[in-house]
Amino acid sequence: MEELRQDSARQAALDYHEFPKPGKLEIRATKPLANGRDLSRAYSPGVAEACLEIKADPTTAARYTARGNLVAVVSNGTAVLGLGNIGALASKPVMEGKAVLFKKFANIDCFDLEVNEPDPHRLAEIVCAMEPSFGAINLEDIKAPDCFIVEQICRERMNIPVFHDDQHGTAIVVGAAATNALRIAGKKVEDIKIVSTGGGAAGIACLNMLLKLGVKRENVWLCDIHGLVYEGRELDMNPQKAAYAQKTDLRTLDEVIDGADMFLGLSGPGVLKPEMVAKMTPRPIIFALANPTPEILPDEVRAVAPDAIIATGRSDFPNQVNNVLCFPFIFRGALDVGATTINDEMQLACIEGIAALARATTSAEAAAAYRGEKLTFGADYLIPKPFDPRLIGVVSSAVAKAAMETGVAMRPIENLEAYKRKLDGSVFKSALLMRPVFEAAATAARRIVFAEGEDERVLRAANAMMEETTDTPILIGRPEVIEMRCERAGLPLKLSDVEIVNPENDPRYRDYWGTYHELMARRGVTPDLARAIMRTNSTAIAGVMVHREEADSMICGTFGQFLWHLKYVREILARGKLHPVAALSLMILEDGPLFIADTHVHHNPTPEQLTETVIGAARHVRRFGLEPKIALCSHSQFGNLDTDSGRRMRAAMELLEAREPDFAFEGEMHVDAALDEKTRTRLMPSARFSGPANVLVFANTDAASGVRNTLKMKAGGLEVGPILMGMGNKAHIVTPSITARGLLNMSAIAGTPVSIYS
């Protein structure tokens, strides 16, 4: 059975690389090439202009070519992880994979270059000759000590960053993990004794990094396959190993492990025995990083040292030391400031950024990617997970800052905070668009009640509110359930941090059901029914809290049907001028934002309701710092069909024209005419706005909801909303597919003072 499983996994891996097209990379053009004019600009004669600019000023290559965002992954295949010296050609799948990681995690373009050259000096010559093509060089899987020679020559001769990831990437992640492990163990870096196995590139680089972090040279004991590296040893020595030679009569790992605080293994399987671990100090730190089988398995360690802090190189154990935590982001920061090298200060900044992120609250996105794992800072969570989207903002901006402070940045960034926001916006697609909303929300501290307060997404959003905004979350739910789920999710949120409304036992229960009965007594709700609803219906409870002004706004809908929640919002909060106008969804797409309405409220809106929807949508679009261009969409196009939707849209157009609004609108039209100016101009040369519409208002919810879901599922659209217009910002109903970040965005929308937006 095990053999069958392995064969299946092997075939799946091969299929992944072969289909639907061989390999993991392709090249795509970033500029149009659709006609003769484009061709004359992309190539002759227009390309000469860019060439001449670069000849006059070489730094402009970052403006006119892709070089400033282009990295070469270079290998000769002499030390491929877990495979050894397999040669340049066989290493290509690994290097392609590295290029994919650069693109995925940091949006860095990458060429993998497998060079059939075993001689380190000649390999260095080849790499140096490629400097005009690339913004940085990532050396990969070159055997020791050749890798030291290649890197040294390239760093001395090249004026771009050269980074040997097997050395420095591993060292940085080990440094971050060690920083946090020492904090948890209560040990000081200057006092610890370290025993290391493995005298290769990664092992030596890790020890060098630990010295930079404060470890004393005399406290480091390095062993390799021949035993301890000691003064006078001649067998299999090089200058890098010799730097860690000890003056001692001890010769074996078993002899030197006694009293060690930390074991660092980058060697091979089974090197560290349980009886050796037993000789270490209390709360030992064991980094057994050999792949695929570590120097000792975690279960073997815990059998003799239950309090040990353990890291491995494997993903099936806690604390995987994975270079992807480092290399995409250190290159991102270095490229963005035009760094000429990656120096010690940049590497130390990278370490601190990674370590600090592990100590912070885990992101909802990382929790979703690693569902089932407890991502709470501690012995089993020393470093963040690779899919934590905050890495790029935290680490890259720290690296960029260090590059500027040490004078190696050729293109310094004036506003680092804005740079970090931009990086965050590259992974949190809503970040930049939501910024005006968060800024408006910060002008007042509002109380936001979440009807489904036990939902983990709500708890994460509430925790983020506490960290990032001035608003106060109120959670409806059972305290013991909220506490248990916060602990399980690794959230620092405490019951004392927020207001809890317990439907099963709250001192305000009598007041709440009394208020609800008073509102609903003439609508068939008896006192008994009011009491039952206030015990079981969290949406109604939230509505009553807002009605009683114990909360400023409510958010509900993480489960259940939109119209069910809307019923209670209408009954409790629709008073005076307040009434649900429409639901507006912001879809964030690759080419920009697009608003869709009405996705939920009125199935077949009247012309008057359509008019309200358009006016409300314009107001909310401006809330995001955008100028509205609203298209009224229908099966009919500029009066060419006498259909129900066309008639209602034309009537709405007349009502809008009579009101002379201060925003652009046009209709009725098809979606393609709304989004393509050429199509629209051909049909209606005198159209009221130019360019694509940024708001589509539909004649029924079937069309609006269909477009919304299609954009979300097939175009990768990220939804912000739906925003319930017309309720004075007192209530918003989300949908069950919403994420924790989506709820945070909605809390910012709900947190905007009513006096500014309705």
C-alpha positions in Angstrom: 0.0 0.0 0.0 2.8 2.4 0.9 4.6 1.6 -2.4 1.4 2.3 -4.3 0.9 5.6 -2.5 4.5 6.7 -3.3 4.0 5.7 -7.0 0.8 7.8 -7.1 2.5 10.8 -5.5 5.5 10.5 -8.0 3.1 10.4 -11.0 1.2 13.3 -9.6 4.4 15.3 -9.3 5.4 14.4 -12.9 2.0 15.3 -14.2 2.2 18.7 -12.5 5.3 19.5 -14.4 4.1 18.1 -17.7 0.5 19.3 -18.1 -1.2 21.4 -19.4 2.1 22.5 -20.9 5.7 21.4 -20.0 7.5 23.3 -17.2 6.3 25.9 -14.7 7.2 29.2 -16.5 6.3 31.2 -19.6 7.0 34.7 -20.9 4.3 37.2 -21.5 4.4 40.6 -23.1 3.5 43.6 -20.9 2.8 46.0 -23.7 0.3 45.7 -26.6 1.4 44.5 -30.0 -1.7 44.7 -32.0 -0.8 46.9 -35.0 1.9 48.5 -36.9 2.1 51.4 -34.6 2.8 49.1 -31.6 5.4 47.2 -33.6 7.2 50.4 -34.5 7.4 51.4 -30.8 8.3 48.0 -29.5 11.0 47.4 -32.0 12.5 49.4 -34.9 12.6 52.4 -35.0 11.0 53.3 -31.7 13.2 51.0 -29.6 16.2 53.2 -30.4 14.9 56.0 -28.3 15.0 53.8 -25.1 18.4 52.5 -26.1 19.8 56.0 -26.4 18.4 57.1 -23.1 20.1 54.1 -21.3 23.4 54.8 -23.1 23.3 58.4 -21.9 22.2 57.4 -18.3 22.5 53.7 -17.4 20.3 54.1 -14.4 17.3 54.7 -16.7 17.4 50.9 -17.6 15.1 50.5 -14.6 12.6 52.9 -16.2 12.6 51.6 -19.8 13.3 47.8 -19.3 12.3 45.0 -17.1 15.8 44.8 -15.5 14.8 46.5 -12.3 12.4 43.7 -11.5 14.4 40.8 -13.0 16.4 38.2 -11.1 18.5 35.4 -12.4 18.5 32.1 -10.5 21.9 30.6 -11.4 23.0 27.1 -10.7 25.4 24.4 -12.0 23.5 21.7 -10.3 26.3 20.5 -8.1 24.5 20.4 -4.8 20.8 20.2 -5.4 18.9 19.8 -2.1 18.3 16.2 -1.3 19.7 15.1 -4.7 23.3 16.1 -4.7 25.4 16.6 -7.8 22.8 15.9 -10.5 24.1 18.3 -13.1 22.9 21.6 -14.6 20.1 20.1 -16.9 18.6 17.9 -14.2 18.5 20.9 -11.8 16.2 22.9 -14.1 12.9 21.9 -12.5 14.2 23.1 -9.2 15.4 26.4 -10.6 12.1 26.9 -12.4 10.3 26.3 -9.1 12.5 28.9 -7.5 11.5 31.4 -10.2 7.8 30.6 -9.6 8.2 31.3 -5.9 9.8 34.7 -6.7 6.8 35.6 -8.8 4.1 34.2 -6.5 5.4 35.7 -3.2 7.0 39.0 -4.4 5.9 39.6 -8.0 9.5 39.4 -9.1 10.2 38.3 -12.7 12.8 35.6 -12.9 14.9 33.7 -15.4 16.4 30.3 -14.4 19.9 29.8 -15.8 21.4 26.4 -15.5 25.1 26.7 -16.4 27.1 23.6 -17.3 30.3 24.8 -15.7 31.8 23.0 -12.6 34.8 25.3 -12.2 33.9 28.0 -9.7 36.1 30.7 -11.2 34.8 30.2 -14.7 31.2 30.0 -13.4 31.8 33.4 -11.6 33.1 34.9 -14.9 29.9 33.8 -16.6 27.7 35.2 -13.9 29.5 38.5 -13.8 29.2 38.9 -17.6 25.4 38.8 -17.2 25.2 42.0 -15.1 23.6 44.1 -17.9 20.6 41.7 -18.1 19.5 41.5 -14.4 18.7 43.6 -11.4 20.0 40.9 -9.0 21.5 37.4 -9.0 20.3 34.5 -6.9 23.0 31.7 -6.7 21.5 28.3 -6.0 22.5 24.7 -5.3 26.3 25.2 -5.9 28.4 22.8 -3.8 30.7 24.0 -1.0 33.4 25.4 -1.0 32.8 26.4 -4.7 29.8 28.5 -3.7 31.9 30.6 -1.4 34.3 31.3 -4.3 31.6 32.1 -6.8 29.8 34.4 -4.4 32.9 36.3 -3.3 34.0 37.0 -6.9 30.5 38.1 -8.0 30.0 40.3 -5.0 33.3 42.0 -5.5 32.9 42.6 -9.2 29.2 43.2 -9.7 27.3 46.3 -8.8 23.9 44.5 -8.2 22.8 42.3 -5.3 24.3 38.8 -5.3 22.7 36.4 -2.9 23.5 32.7 -2.3 20.2 31.6 -0.9 21.4 28.2 0.3 23.8 30.2 2.6 22.2 33.4 3.5 18.5 32.6 3.0 18.8 29.6 5.3 20.9 31.7 7.8 18.3 34.5 7.9 15.4 32.1 8.6 17.5 30.2 11.2 18.4 33.6 12.7 14.7 34.5 13.0 13.7 31.2 14.5 16.7 31.2 16.9 15.8 34.8 18.0 12.3 33.7 19.0 13.4 30.3 20.4 15.8 32.0 22.8 13.0 34.4 23.9 10.7 31.5 24.7 13.5 29.5 26.4 14.5 32.5 28.5 18.1 32.3 27.3 20.5 35.1 26.3 22.2 34.9 23.0 25.6 35.8 24.4 25.5 33.0 27.0 24.4 30.0 24.9 26.6 27.1 23.8 25.9 25.9 20.2 26.8 22.6 18.7 26.5 22.4 14.9 26.8 19.5 12.5 27.5 20.2 8.8 30.4 22.2 7.5 28.7 23.0 4.2 27.6 26.4 2.8 24.3 26.6 4.8 25.9 25.4 8.0 28.8 27.9 7.9 26.5 30.7 6.9 24.1 30.0 9.8 26.9 30.1 12.3 28.2 33.3 10.8 24.8 34.8 11.2 24.4 33.7 14.8 27.7 35.4 15.6 26.3 38.6 14.1 23.3 38.2 16.4 25.5 38.0 19.5 26.6 34.4 19.9 30.3 34.2 21.1 32.7 32.5 18.8 34.2 30.5 21.6 30.8 29.0 22.4 30.4 27.5 18.9 31.4 23.8 18.3 31.3 22.7 14.7 31.2 19.0 13.8 31.2 17.4 10.3 31.3 13.8 9.0 34.8 13.4 10.4 34.0 14.7 13.9 34.8 18.0 15.7 36.6 20.7 13.8 39.6 21.4 16.0 42.8 23.3 15.7 45.4 21.4 13.8 43.0 19.1 11.9 43.9 18.7 8.3 41.3 16.2 7.0 38.7 17.8 4.8 39.3 21.4 5.9 38.8 24.8 4.3 39.1 28.3 5.5 35.4 28.5 6.3 35.6 25.5 8.6 38.9 26.5 10.1 37.3 29.7 11.4 35.4 27.6 13.9 38.2 25.2 15.0 38.3 24.7 18.7 41.4 24.2 20.8 40.5 21.0 22.6 41.1 17.3 23.1 37.5 16.5 22.4 36.8 14.9 19.1 33.2 13.6 18.7 29.7 15.1 18.7 28.8 12.9 21.7 31.6 14.5 23.7 30.9 18.2 22.8 27.1 18.1 23.1 27.3 18.0 26.9 25.9 21.2 28.3 24.8 22.6 24.9 21.9 25.0 24.8 21.3 24.7 21.0 21.9 22.0 18.4 22.0 23.2 14.8 22.0 20.4 12.2 22.5 20.8 8.5 24.0 17.4 7.8 22.2 14.1 7.5 19.7 11.7 9.0 20.1 10.2 12.5 23.2 12.2 13.4 21.9 13.3 16.8 20.9 10.6 19.2 18.3 10.8 22.0 21.0 10.1 24.6 22.9 13.1 23.3 19.9 15.4 23.7 19.7 14.2 27.3 23.1 15.7 27.9 22.0 19.2 26.8 20.7 21.9 29.2 17.1 22.2 30.2 14.8 23.6 27.5 17.2 22.7 24.7 16.8 24.2 21.3 17.0 21.6 18.5 17.2 22.7 14.9 17.4 19.5 12.9 17.2 20.8 9.4 18.5 17.9 7.2 16.1 17.0 4.4 14.2 14.9 3.8 15.1 13.1 7.1 16.3 15.3 10.0 19.2 14.6 12.3 16.7 13.5 14.9 12.9 13.2 14.7 10.9 15.5 17.0 9.2 12.5 18.8 12.7 11.2 19.7 13.6 14.5 21.1 10.5 14.9 23.2 11.0 11.4 24.6 14.0 12.6 26.5 13.4 16.4 26.6 9.6 17.2 26.6 10.3 20.9 27.0 12.6 21.1 23.9 12.0 23.8 21.2 12.3 22.0 17.9 12.5 23.1 14.2 13.0 21.0 11.1 13.2 21.5 7.4 10.0 19.6 6.8 6.5 20.9 6.3 4.8 18.0 8.3 6.4 19.2 11.6 6.0 22.6 13.3 8.6 25.3 12.7 9.6 24.5 9.1 12.8 26.5 8.3 11.8 27.5 4.8 13.9 29.9 2.7 10.7 31.2 1.0 10.2 33.2 4.2 13.2 35.3 3.2 14.5 35.4 -0.4 11.4 36.8 -2.2 11.1 39.7 0.2 14.8 40.6 0.7 15.1 40.8 -3.1 11.9 42.8 -3.3 13.2 45.4 -1.0 16.7 45.4 -2.6 15.3 45.8 -6.1 12.9 48.6 -5.2 15.6 50.8 -3.9 18.1 49.9 -6.5 20.5 48.3 -4.0 24.0 47.6 -5.2 24.4 44.7 -2.7 22.7 42.9 0.1 24.7 43.7 3.2 24.7 42.5 6.8 22.3 45.3 7.9 19.7 44.3 5.3 20.0 40.7 6.3 19.6 41.5 10.0 16.6 43.7 9.2 15.1 40.7 7.4 15.6 38.6 10.5 13.9 41.0 12.8 11.0 41.5 10.4 10.4 37.7 10.2 10.8 37.2 13.9 8.5 40.1 14.9 5.8 38.9 12.5 5.7 35.5 14.3 5.1 37.3 17.6 2.2 39.3 16.1 -1.3 38.0 15.7 -1.6 35.4 12.9 -3.2 36.7 9.8 -6.6 35.3 8.8 -5.1 34.4 5.4 -2.3 32.3 6.9 -4.8 30.6 9.2 -7.0 29.7 6.2 -4.0 28.3 4.3 -3.0 26.2 7.3 -6.4 25.3 8.7 -6.1 22.9 11.6 -2.8 24.2 12.8 -2.5 26.4 15.9 -0.6 29.4 14.8 0.1 31.0 18.2 3.5 32.4 19.0 5.3 29.8 21.2 7.5 26.7 21.0 5.5 25.3 18.0 5.3 28.6 16.2 8.7 30.4 16.1 8.4 31.8 12.5 5.5 32.8 10.3 4.1 30.6 7.6 5.2 31.2 4.0 1.6 32.1 3.0 1.3 34.9 5.5 0.6 37.8 3.2 2.1 40.3 5.6 5.6 39.1 4.9 6.1 41.3 1.9 5.1 44.5 3.6 7.0 43.9 6.8 10.1 42.3 5.5 10.7 44.1 2.2 10.1 47.6 3.8 12.6 46.7 6.6 15.2 45.6 4.0 14.6 48.7 1.9 15.0 50.9 5.0 18.3 49.2 6.0 19.6 49.6 2.4 18.9 53.3 2.5 20.4 53.8 6.0 23.6 52.0 4.9 24.0 54.0 1.7 23.7 51.1 -0.8 20.4 52.3 -2.3 20.7 53.9 -5.7 16.9 54.8 -5.8 15.9 55.7 -2.2 12.2 55.7 -1.3 11.0 59.0 0.1 8.0 57.7 1.9 8.6 54.2 3.5 5.1 54.1 5.0 3.5 54.6 1.6 5.9 52.0 0.1 4.7 49.5 2.7 1.1 50.3 2.0 1.8 49.7 -1.7 3.4 46.3 -0.9 0.4 45.4 1.3 -1.9 46.4 -1.5 -0.2 44.0 -3.9 -1.4 41.1 -1.7 -4.3 42.6 0.1 -6.1 43.8 -3.0 -8.5 45.9 -1.1 -5.9 47.8 0.9 -5.3 50.8 -1.3 -9.0 51.2 -2.2 -10.0 51.0 1.4 -7.6 53.5 2.7 -9.9 56.6 2.3 -12.6 54.6 4.1 -10.3 53.7 7.0 -9.1 57.3 7.2 -12.7 58.5 7.4 -13.6 55.9 10.0 -10.7 57.1 12.1 -12.4 60.5 12.6 -14.7 58.9 15.2 -14.7 55.9 17.5 -17.8 53.9 16.8 -19.3 50.8 18.4 -19.9 48.0 15.8 -22.0 45.0 16.9 -21.4 41.7 15.1 -24.5 39.5 15.2 -22.5 36.3 14.6 -19.9 36.9 17.3 -18.8 33.3 17.7 -17.6 33.0 14.0 -13.8 32.7 13.8 -13.9 35.2 10.9 -15.7 37.7 13.1 -13.2 37.1 15.9 -10.3 37.8 13.6 -12.0 40.9 12.3 -12.7 42.1 15.8 -9.1 41.5 16.8 -7.9 43.5 13.8 -10.3 46.3 14.7 -8.7 46.5 18.1 -5.2 46.6 16.5 -5.8 48.9 13.5 -8.8 51.2 14.2 -10.4 53.3 16.9 -13.7 51.4 16.7 -15.0 49.1 19.4 -16.3 45.6 18.5 -19.4 44.2 20.3 -19.8 40.4 19.9 -23.1 38.6 20.3 -22.3 35.1 21.4 -21.7 32.7 24.3 -18.6 33.9 26.2 -17.2 30.4 26.7 -17.5 29.6 23.0 -15.8 32.9 22.1 -13.0 32.3 24.5 -12.4 28.8 23.3 -12.4 29.8 19.6 -10.0 32.7 20.2 -7.6 30.3 21.9 -7.9 27.8 19.2 -7.3 30.4 16.5 -4.3 31.8 18.4 -5.9 35.2 18.9 -4.8 37.4 21.8 -8.4 38.8 22.0 -9.7 38.6 25.6 -13.3 38.8 26.7 -12.3 41.9 28.7 -11.2 43.6 25.5 -14.6 43.6 24.0 -18.3 43.9 25.0 -20.1 40.5 24.9 -23.8 40.0 24.6 -24.7 36.5 25.8 -28.1 35.5 24.3 -28.4 32.8 27.0 -27.8 35.1 30.0 -27.5 38.8 29.7 -28.8 41.4 32.3 -30.3 43.5 29.5 -32.5 40.6 28.3 -35.6 42.1 29.8 -35.0 45.5 28.3 -34.2 44.0 24.9 -37.3 41.8 24.5 -39.4 44.7 25.9 -38.0 47.0 23.2 -38.5 44.5 20.5 -42.1 43.8 21.6 -42.8 47.5 21.7 -41.6 47.9 18.1 -43.4 44.8 16.8 -46.6 44.6 19.0 -48.8 45.8 16.1 -47.1 43.3 13.7 -48.3 40.1 15.4 -45.4 39.7 17.8 -46.6 38.6 21.3 -44.5 39.0 24.5 -43.7 35.3 24.4 -42.5 35.5 20.8 -40.4 38.6 21.6 -38.8 36.8 24.5 -38.0 33.8 22.3 -36.6 35.9 19.5 -34.3 37.8 21.9 -32.9 34.4 23.1 -32.3 32.9 19.6 -32.0 35.6 16.9 -28.7 37.4 17.0 -29.6 39.6 14.1 -32.7 40.9 15.9 -30.6 41.4 19.1 -28.0 43.5 17.1 -30.8 45.5 15.6 -32.3 46.3 19.0 -28.9 47.4 20.3 -28.5 49.8 17.4 -32.1 51.0 17.9 -31.4 51.6 21.6 -28.2 53.5 20.6 -26.1 50.9 22.5 -24.2 50.4 19.2 -23.7 52.7 16.2 -23.9 50.0 13.5 -24.5 46.3 13.1 -22.9 43.7 10.8 -24.7 40.4 10.1 -25.0 37.7 7.5 -21.9 35.5 7.9 -24.4 32.6 7.7 -28.0 32.5 6.4 -29.8 34.2 3.6 -29.5 37.9 2.9 -33.3 38.6 2.8 -33.8 36.8 6.1 -31.5 39.2 7.8 -32.9 42.1 5.8 -36.4 41.4 7.2 -35.2 42.1 10.8 -33.1 45.1 9.7 -36.2 46.6 8.1 -38.5 45.8 11.0 -36.3 47.3 13.7 -34.2 50.0 12.1 -36.2 51.3 9.0 -37.6 54.4 10.6 -38.2 57.9 9.2 -35.9 58.5 6.2 -34.0 55.2 6.8 -35.0 52.4 4.4 -33.0 49.8 2.5 -32.3 51.3 -1.0 -30.1 48.7 -2.5 -27.0 46.4 -2.0 -23.8 47.7 -3.6 -20.8 45.3 -4.1 -17.4 46.6 -4.9 -15.5 44.1 -7.0 -11.7 44.7 -7.1 -10.3 43.3 -10.4 -6.9 43.2 -11.9 -7.6 46.3 -14.0 -9.3 48.3 -11.2 -12.5 48.5 -9.2 -16.1 47.9 -10.5 -19.2 48.5 -8.4 -22.3 46.3 -9.0 -25.9 47.1 -7.8 -28.5 46.0 -6.8 -27.3 42.6 -5.9 -29.8 41.7 -3.1 -32.5 44.1 -2.0 -35.1 44.7 -4.8 -35.6 41.8 -7.2 -37.3 44.0 -9.9 -36.7 47.6 -8.8 -39.1 50.3 -9.9 -37.8 53.4 -11.7 -37.9 55.3 -8.4 -35.9 52.6 -6.7 -33.4 52.5 -9.5 -33.0 56.2 -9.2 -32.3 55.9 -5.5 -29.8 53.1 -6.2 -27.9 55.2 -8.7 -27.7 58.3 -6.4 -26.7 56.1 -3.4 -24.0 54.3 -5.5 -22.5 57.6 -6.6 -22.2 58.8 -3.0 -20.5 55.5 -2.0 -18.1 55.5 -4.9 -16.8 58.9 -3.9 -16.4 57.4 -0.4 -13.5 55.4 -2.0 -11.9 58.4 -3.5 -13.3 57.7 -7.0 -15.4 59.7 -9.3 -18.5 57.8 -10.3 -19.3 56.8 -13.9 -22.6 54.9 -13.7 -24.1 52.8 -16.4 -27.7 51.7 -16.2 -27.6 48.2 -17.7 -30.4 46.4 -19.5 -31.2 43.9 -22.3 -32.3 47.0 -24.2 -29.7 49.4 -25.6 -30.4 53.1 -26.0 -34.1 52.4 -26.6 -33.8 49.6 -29.2 -36.0 47.2 -27.4 -39.4 47.7 -25.8 -38.8 45.3 -22.8 -39.7 45.7 -19.2 -36.2 46.3 -18.1 -35.6 48.8 -20.8 -38.8 50.7 -19.9 -37.8 50.9 -16.3 -34.3 52.0 -17.1 -35.5 54.7 -19.4 -37.9 55.9 -16.8 -35.1 56.0 -14.2 -33.0 58.0 -16.7 -35.7 60.6 -16.9 -36.0 60.8 -13.2 -32.2 61.3 -12.9 -32.1 63.9 -15.6 -34.8 65.9 -13.7 -32.7 65.8 -10.5 -29.6 67.1 -12.4 -27.1 65.1 -10.3 -23.4 66.1 -10.1 -22.1 62.8 -11.4 -21.9 61.1 -14.8 -24.5 58.5 -15.7 -25.7 56.9 -18.9 -28.1 54.2 -20.1 -29.8 52.1 -20.9 -27.1 49.9 -22.4 -25.4 46.5 -22.5 -22.5 45.7 -20.3 -20.0 45.7 -23.2 -21.1 49.2 -24.1 -20.7 50.3 -20.5 -17.2 49.0 -20.2 -15.8 49.7 -23.7 -15.8 53.3 -24.9 -15.4 52.4 -28.5 -18.5 50.3 -28.6 -20.5 52.9 -26.7 -19.4 55.8 -28.9 -20.3 53.8 -32.0 -23.8 53.3 -30.7 -24.2 56.7 -28.9 -21.6 59.3 -30.0 -23.0 61.8 -27.5 -22.7 59.5 -24.5 -22.4 61.4 -21.2 -19.0 60.0 -20.0 -15.8 58.8 -21.6 -13.8 55.7 -20.6 -15.2 52.6 -18.9 -18.0 52.8 -16.4 -17.0 52.0 -12.8 -20.6 51.3 -11.6 -23.1 48.9 -13.2 -26.7 49.2 -12.1 -28.9 46.4 -13.2 -32.6 46.1 -13.7 -33.0 43.0 -11.5 -31.0 41.2 -8.8 -30.6 38.1 -11.0 -28.4 40.0 -13.4 -26.5 42.0 -10.8 -25.9 38.9 -8.6 -24.9 36.8 -11.6 -22.3 39.4 -12.8 -21.0 39.8 -9.2 -20.5 36.0 -8.8 -19.0 35.6 -12.3 -16.4 38.3 -11.6 -15.6 36.7 -8.2 -15.3 33.1 -9.5 -13.9 33.5 -13.0 -12.0 36.8 -12.9 -10.6 36.5 -9.4 -12.5 39.6 -8.2 -12.3 40.4 -4.5 -15.6 41.6 -3.1 -15.9 44.5 -0.6 -19.5 44.5 0.6 -22.3 44.2 0.0 -22.9 47.7 1.3 -26.5 48.2 2.4 -27.4 51.7 1.1 -30.1 53.8 2.6 -29.8 52.7 6.2 -27.7 55.6 7.4 -24.7 53.2 8.0 -26.6 51.6 10.9 -26.7 48.1 9.3 -24.8 46.0 6.8 -25.6 42.5 5.7 -22.6 40.5 4.4 -22.7 37.1 2.6 -21.6 33.7 4.0 -18.5 33.7 1.6 -17.0 36.8 3.3 -13.5 36.5 4.7 -12.1 38.0 7.9 -10.5 40.8 6.0 -13.8 41.4 4.2 -15.4 41.8 7.6 -12.6 44.2 8.7 -13.3 46.2 5.5 -17.0 46.2 6.3 -16.3 47.4 9.9 -14.4 50.4 8.5 -17.4 51.1 6.2 -19.7 50.8 9.2 -17.3 52.8 11.3 -17.7 55.9 9.2 -19.7 58.6 11.0 -23.3 58.9 9.8 -23.0 62.6 9.4 -20.5 62.0 6.5 -22.2 59.2 4.6 -25.7 57.8 4.6 
